[in-house]
């Protein structure tokens, strides 16, 4: 199943690059990517097709061809998506977020409670602005949070991208199932514009602009006990701070495991 690629321009002339998968008359799922926008594998897309889901992947500001936007919070960005959501004629949809995309899923539920049905979080950034959550992190992690809040997005992006690339190369820097190289993915979506990653990282550690603990929507968190980036105990604590949350635990799965996304998609379809 091939993706469909689009550029939407709002009334202010801002560009929003996005991709869609699955039947357009299927149930919509708005997907928020992680630090690096990785394409969905063939097996994941087969599940999307099988369950009649319409998956929409939007590239956040500064990624790919999406315009840089001036917003001071995660919530502020989601308010700028009103015309995009109207353009797609979304009347009811789920949000699905991986890792760094997760704060934007919470924010979408806060900004559009009449439209968002379920919030699905895979290996997600926890409620880092909560004091209890913040204190659970190691001292070096708290120092990185501090830097991420205060350094300019360009600086965060420049060094953040290099760190992510180095980590991926260490793991093997494998091509995707479709044969697209990691070099190509980084060149298309991340380089030479580092601002997207920098701004996203900067905002995820600042006040999100709303209180996630007050959300009324059902939230589903998928997290591995062996997540090497976000300790399970922190995800567990975050789940207990949310009003209506179900936590799915996994073992022997690394951060950004495809298994988490697979089960989240299947569970979305099962609730329809």
Buried (B, 14 or more C-beta within 10 A) or exposed (E): EEBEEBEBEBEEEBBBBBBBBBEEEBBBBBBBBBBBBBBBBEEBBEBBBEBEBBBBBBBBBBBBBBBBBEBEBBBBBBBBBEBBBEBBEBEEBBBBBBBBBBBBBBBBBBBBEEBBBBBBBBBBBBBBBBEEBBEBBEEEBBEBBEBBBEBEBBBBBBBBBEEBBEEBEEEEBEEBEEEEEBEEBBEBBBEEBBBBBBBBBBBBBBEBBBBBEEBEBBBBBBBBBBBEEBBBEBBBBBBEBBEEBEBBEBEEBBBBBBBBBBBBBBBBBEEE
